[in-house]
Amino acid sequence: MWTRTLQTLVLECPRNVDSRSGAVLYEPSKTVLSSVGDALENARKLLPTHPLAAAEQAREIIRVEPDIAEAYVLLACSLRSVRDDAEALRNEQIAIAVAEKSPVIVRVRKQIADGDLSKADELLQLYLADTPNDPVAIYLRSHVRKRLSDFSEAQRLLERAIALAPSFQDARVALDAPPTTAIGALQQGSADDILDDGSWFTGEPEKSGEKSPAT
């Protein structure tokens, strides 16, 4: 995965392991994570029970690699869970802007415009296997699944994109959804209902006529 090839992070954080989630807990001591991919995975694990640690992990990812949209999503979700809604919204909007500039997203949009839905769907699956909480990629995959007549999956993906980025206007218009936020699930300690760790991915893109595996 592309996040596995990025530079190693040095983070003011983890020495202990949380017995429930298996994530390393934030402490003011330096340790080395092997890659940005590992840092993203750790932030996802930390978010439900240790949002401040997840926020620190997300900030370190952004410092090292500022072009990963999911890092801003993780930071936004973390901040929302501690009631810093203004800063959460700011990072959520940065996430959308960063995602839109991604070469993969640009390429997918061209494939969709050219009617090459099968290639767009396969590329989005590969991209989401690496960063499964990118709201723009999820939104575009919803659009592709709808055009392939997979309406239930398209609806599920749209709802997920909005849960991750409540201010994502394109997704809200597509779903015709009322105002909402992701904070409800986080308040109940169920960030797993919002975040995806990519564990459903098997390494082989699904065929364009088949429905997506459940997350």
N, C-alpha and C positions, 0 to 999 in steps of 0.2 A: 504494500500500500504506500501511496506517495507520502503520507505523513510519517512513515517509518524511516524515510531517507533524509529527513530534515536534521538540522544540527541538534546535538544534545543540549538539554536545558540544565541549568543550575538553579535550583529553587530554594528559597527560604521556606522550608516546610518539613515534611514527613520523616519521622523516625519510627513512630509507632503505627500499628495496624489496627484498624477498627474491627472488632470481633464480629460485628453484624454484617457490614458491607464488604469487608476485605480491603477497603481503601486505606491508603496511608493518611494519617491524621496530621493536620498542620501544627508545626511547632517552629519556633524561631531558630532553626539550625539548618545548615546547608546540606543538601543531598543532591544526587544526580539522577535524573530520570533519563532513560536511554534514548527517548525520542519525543517529538511532539505528539505522535500517536499515543504513546503511553501517558503523556500528560493529559490529553483529551479524555482518555479512558478513566483516568483517576478523577478528573473533575466531574465526570458523569456520576461516578460512584459516590463522591463526596456530597453532591448537591442535596439529596433528600434529607440528610441528617446533619451535615456540616456545611451550610451555605457560605459562611465566611471563608472557610478553607477552600471551597470550590471557587469562590471569587478570586482569591489569591492565585490559585492555580491557573484560572483563565487569564488573569492579567499577565502572568509570566509567559503563557503561550503567545499572547498578543505582543509582548515585548520582543520575543524571539522571531515570531512569524505573524505579522499583522494582517496577512491576507487570507486567514482562515475564518470564514463567517461563523462557524459553529462556536468558536471561542467567545465571540461577542454575545451569542445566544446564551451560552452557559453563564457568562457574567451577568447578563440581563436577568435571567431566571434567579440567580443567586441574590442579586440586589432586590428583586421584587419580594423575595421571601423574607427579607429583613426590612421591608417597607420603604426602601429607597426607590420609589417609583419613578421619579424624574430622571435619575441616572440610569435606571433600568430601561426606560423608554429611549434615552439617547443611544445606549449601546445596542438596543434592538434595531434601531434605524440604521446604525452603522453596519450591523450584520447584513441587513438587506442590501445596502449599497455595496459592501464588499463582495457579497455573493454575485450581484449583477455584473461586477467587473471580472469575475473569474473566467479564465479562458474556456473552461469546461461549460459553464453556463452560456457563454456567448456562442460556443459551438452547438450546443443543444438547441438554442433558439433558432439558429440557422437551419438545423436539421428539421425542426418542426415547421418552419416557414417553407422548406422545400418539400414537405410531405413525407419525409423519411422517418416515420414514427418508430419503426422497429429499431433503427440505430440510435435514435434519441432515447428510447426506453432503456436500451442496454447500457448506454453511456451513463445515464442517470443512476441506474442500479449500481454500477461500479463506483461512481462518485459518492453515492449515499452509503455504500458499504464502508467507506473511509471516514466520512463525516455525516453521520445519519441524522443530524439535527440542523441541517441547513434548510431554512424555510423556503428559500427561492427554488432550490432543487426539488423539494417536496411538492411545492405548488406546480412546477412544470411537469413533474411526473403525474400529478393529478390530471393536468390538461391532456397529457398523452393518453392516459388510461381512459379518460372520457371519450376521446376520439377513436379509441379502439373498442368502445362500447362496454368497457368494464366500469359500469357506473357506480357500483357499491365501493370499489376500491378508490375511484376518483373522489367520491364523497369523503371517505375516511382520510385520505391524504390531505384534502383541503382543510378538514377540521384540525388535523395535526399541524399543518402549517400555521394556522391561526392561533392554536394553543401555544406554539413556540414563539410566535411574533404577532401579538394581538393587534398591532398597528399596521400590519402588512395589508395595504389597501387593495392590491390586486386580488389577493386571496379572499378578502372579505366581500369584494364585489362579486367574485365568481360564486361564492357560497350564499350571497345575500344574507350575511350573518349579522345579528345585532351586536352591539359592543360587548366585549368580554375580555377577560385576562386569564393568564395562566396561574394567577396567584392562588386560586381556590384549591387546586390539587396540591400545590406546594404547602399551603397552610395545614393540610391534612397529612403531610409527610409522605405524599404519593407522587413525587416527581417522576417516578418510573412510569406513571401514566402519560407523562408529557415527553420525556426523553427516550431516545432509542440508542441502544449501545451497538447496533449493527450486528448483533449476534445471530439474527435470522439468515445472514448472508452465507451462502455455501461456496461461493467462489465461481459459480457458473451463472451468467445472466439468464433469466427466464426467457422463454420464447414470447414474442410480442402478442400472441393470441391467448396466452395463459394468464391467469390471475396471479397477483403477487402473493408470496408467502406471508402469513400473518406475523405481525411483530409482537 
